[in-house]
């Protein structure tokens, strides 16, 4: 007879925080969101600490180099997706680690033979209006010129017009040599009233671009997350099959932390992966594991050597694991159970293993609830997929801008190997869907908006940091009727404003 699990299975929307006493010191500007990323012993500090408790999911539609840089600038960490060749993933990690703040490597490079139609398609896909032109179209090819929105007229110019006919040629561009400091580059920009400055090497090949708009933004990044070499911190996903090939490449590329990417992590496969990493790298390589949904799963991975443990099965917006396989658990209940196990393990073993809540975040306030329930940090997919910096295309669908978003277990991800245990591949099935999410603009302003709400709610609970939030938070279950009461009701709304709270 089956064993009936006695734990509950609630979601975040079934809970609210009850306000606590707040003093004059409880103001959002005084709230710290610093949080440990990897395990540490009692009396010590975590080797990796984030300035905000947000990480981006190990997903093709979310975590590319551009988003990794943008999130590190805000104080969080991206995990570059592993559903690609190990060499390509290592290349993406290397791109993030070699990025110098203010020096942008173009991901929207043109060739002279491309057409205006190609330019417009690339602009709509990436949101970039300024694009360098190189001989072969590569980011570091021979610099031929630059195209800005002032170089063409969409309403009048022929879409078949070639780039070489309307670009500003290299001979007419002011450039700077490789090795120019950011201060010197910005002086050139201001002295010549430029919007961008191409940086080229001695052979005339494009190295990077410096933009006027980035000068002010770089000065306003108090939370940026840097390593000892002043490079941005970045994570990378791995799997339980090709780790012997993938891990060395990622470590060599400079990945600061790894994460085993699996829909269900209470498995010997994960222990074997962790054992191999410890055998070859000791504790110098930091690696998280998951996903699990109960105390037993947490303890298994903690004892196996995981540096952090990821909680959540089936709670993601594009995940259909519960629907397909009937496994999982309500995210809030899973998180509460696992965080209680983390605290018990800390008391017994003297080792604190951070918990990552992965999935189930629909509204901004769910972030605060997850942190109050014990999560050290959150992993978000849909949230980040909406931003300019995610790798997917921005499309106009029925008059509204959206971005593509698909699950790693979807047919589109073509990631069957992660579920392949030697059976007939014709019998494989999907655990994720292909979808759109509403386009939301740049990462920076959206993250700032969401975390402003988190800080404000923490003040309502009388907490100035995440540890204090966990100690002081009072959480209550709510009824379906009170959920209706909590939103606008019994009125006719004048106007819908989807920007007031994250939901997509």
Secondary structure as GFF3:
##gff-version 3
##sequence-region A 1 504
A	DSSP	three_ten_helix	12	14	.	.	.	ID=ss1
A	DSSP	beta_strand	15	18	.	.	.	ID=ss2
A	DSSP	three_ten_helix	28	30	.	.	.	ID=ss3
A	DSSP	beta_strand	35	36	.	.	.	ID=ss4
A	DSSP	beta_strand	40	41	.	.	.	ID=ss5
A	DSSP	beta_strand	49	50	.	.	.	ID=ss6
A	DSSP	beta_strand	54	56	.	.	.	ID=ss7
A	DSSP	alpha_helix	65	74	.	.	.	ID=ss8
A	DSSP	beta_strand	77	80	.	.	.	ID=ss9
A	DSSP	alpha_helix	86	98	.	.	.	ID=ss10
A	DSSP	alpha_helix	116	126	.	.	.	ID=ss11
A	DSSP	beta_strand	131	134	.	.	.	ID=ss12
A	DSSP	beta_strand	143	147	.	.	.	ID=ss13
A	DSSP	three_ten_helix	149	151	.	.	.	ID=ss14
A	DSSP	alpha_helix	163	166	.	.	.	ID=ss15
A	DSSP	beta_strand	168	169	.	.	.	ID=ss16
A	DSSP	three_ten_helix	170	172	.	.	.	ID=ss17
A	DSSP	beta_strand	175	177	.	.	.	ID=ss18
A	DSSP	alpha_helix	182	191	.	.	.	ID=ss19
A	DSSP	beta_strand	196	200	.	.	.	ID=ss20
A	DSSP	beta_strand	206	211	.	.	.	ID=ss21
A	DSSP	alpha_helix	212	219	.	.	.	ID=ss22
A	DSSP	beta_strand	235	238	.	.	.	ID=ss23
A	DSSP	alpha_helix	243	253	.	.	.	ID=ss24
A	DSSP	beta_strand	257	260	.	.	.	ID=ss25
A	DSSP	alpha_helix	268	281	.	.	.	ID=ss26
A	DSSP	beta_strand	287	292	.	.	.	ID=ss27
A	DSSP	alpha_helix	295	304	.	.	.	ID=ss28
A	DSSP	beta_strand	308	311	.	.	.	ID=ss29
A	DSSP	alpha_helix	321	325	.	.	.	ID=ss30
A	DSSP	alpha_helix	331	349	.	.	.	ID=ss31
A	DSSP	beta_strand	351	352	.	.	.	ID=ss32
A	DSSP	beta_strand	354	358	.	.	.	ID=ss33
A	DSSP	alpha_helix	364	372	.	.	.	ID=ss34
A	DSSP	beta_strand	377	380	.	.	.	ID=ss35
A	DSSP	alpha_helix	382	385	.	.	.	ID=ss36
A	DSSP	beta_strand	394	397	.	.	.	ID=ss37
A	DSSP	beta_strand	400	406	.	.	.	ID=ss38
A	DSSP	three_ten_helix	416	419	.	.	.	ID=ss39
A	DSSP	three_ten_helix	425	427	.	.	.	ID=ss40
A	DSSP	beta_strand	434	438	.	.	.	ID=ss41
A	DSSP	alpha_helix	443	460	.	.	.	ID=ss42
A	DSSP	alpha_helix	466	472	.	.	.	ID=ss43
A	DSSP	beta_strand	474	477	.	.	.	ID=ss44
A	DSSP	alpha_helix	480	485	.	.	.	ID=ss45
A	DSSP	three_ten_helix	498	500	.	.	.	ID=ss46
###
